[in-house]
Amino acid sequence: MHPELITATLKMKGSSQAAVATSLGVRRNSVHYVIHGRFRSLRIARRICELTGLDPATTWPGRYPELRLDPIRFQSHPFQEVA
């Protein structure tokens, strides 16, 4: 995926590269380098995908095979009777 599209998606979701960097305690340049594919950081990539809802396999094809977002697991309603 094009880096500008990743950055635009972050902005559409109400975040930014600077906000990602601040939340993780890293420099903004580190986030920029991950988005542009110049640097590899599983932690930064995971945070970007969490904020944007983008699939890591689509965003950075082949770059983070170990990064999988956990699917939302539906639990039974807490007030449901169990037979």
Secondary structure, 3 states (H helix, E strand, C coil): CCHHHHHHHHHHCCCCHHHHHHHHCCCHHHHHHHHCCCCCCHHHHHHHHHHHCCCHHHHCCCCCCCCCCCCCCCCCCCCCCCC
